[in-house]
């Protein structure tokens, strides 16, 4: 009877250790995902702010170009060249805004993927914890049955 109890105890200890290791691994993965999610959210915020600022700059530059263009007939050739340079800057800013908006969309998709992975990790952790509880109960029942014999 004693050796049966020792075998049952050893198996219970092994199962508990594996379950704890699994739970620790899942917990570690979930923490990594949460950290990475925070980084991506910060990048998305930064990209959105930068896109808004660049879009405002582009709008301001385009408005300034349009205002000056109305009186371009009386302006000197150097003024015209400066306006064209500013237009090129405005166009480049618009391209950057478009690219930043695409980057923001990509970051939002990545965030959604990470949030899904985080939910799955939490579900795996919950399943591991439930499994640990079931194993512990089964081992207690086995011990009680062994002691009853």
URUR-V612292 format. One record per residue. D_FIRST is the distance of its C-alpha to the first C-alpha in whole Angstrom. Layout:
# URUR-V612292
d_first=D_FIRST
d_first=D_FIRST
This chain:
# URUR-V612292
d_first=0
d_first=4
d_first=6
d_first=5
d_first=6
d_first=9
d_first=10
d_first=11
d_first=12
d_first=14
d_first=15
d_first=16
d_first=18
d_first=20
d_first=21
d_first=22
d_first=24
d_first=26
d_first=27
d_first=28
d_first=30
d_first=31
d_first=32
d_first=34
d_first=36
d_first=37
d_first=38
d_first=40
d_first=42
d_first=43
d_first=44
d_first=46
d_first=48
d_first=49
d_first=50
d_first=52
d_first=53
d_first=55
d_first=57
d_first=58
d_first=59
d_first=61
d_first=63
d_first=63
d_first=65
d_first=67
d_first=68
d_first=69
d_first=71
d_first=73
d_first=74
d_first=75
d_first=77
d_first=78
d_first=79
d_first=81
d_first=83
d_first=84
d_first=85
d_first=87
d_first=89
d_first=90
d_first=91
d_first=93
d_first=94
d_first=95
d_first=97
d_first=99
d_first=100
d_first=102
d_first=104
d_first=104
d_first=107
d_first=109
d_first=106
d_first=107
d_first=105
d_first=103
d_first=102
d_first=101
d_first=99
d_first=97
d_first=96
d_first=95
d_first=93
d_first=91
d_first=91
d_first=89
d_first=87
d_first=86
d_first=85
d_first=83
d_first=81
d_first=81
d_first=79
d_first=77
d_first=76
d_first=75
d_first=73
d_first=71
d_first=71
d_first=69
d_first=67
d_first=66
d_first=65
d_first=63
d_first=61
d_first=61
d_first=59
d_first=57
d_first=56
d_first=55
d_first=53
d_first=51
d_first=51
d_first=49
d_first=47
d_first=46
d_first=45
d_first=43
d_first=41
d_first=41
d_first=39
d_first=37
d_first=36
d_first=35
d_first=33
d_first=31
d_first=31
d_first=30
d_first=27
d_first=26
d_first=25
d_first=24
d_first=21
d_first=20
d_first=20
d_first=18
d_first=16
d_first=16
d_first=15
d_first=12
d_first=11
d_first=12
d_first=11
d_first=7
d_first=8
d_first=10
d_first=8
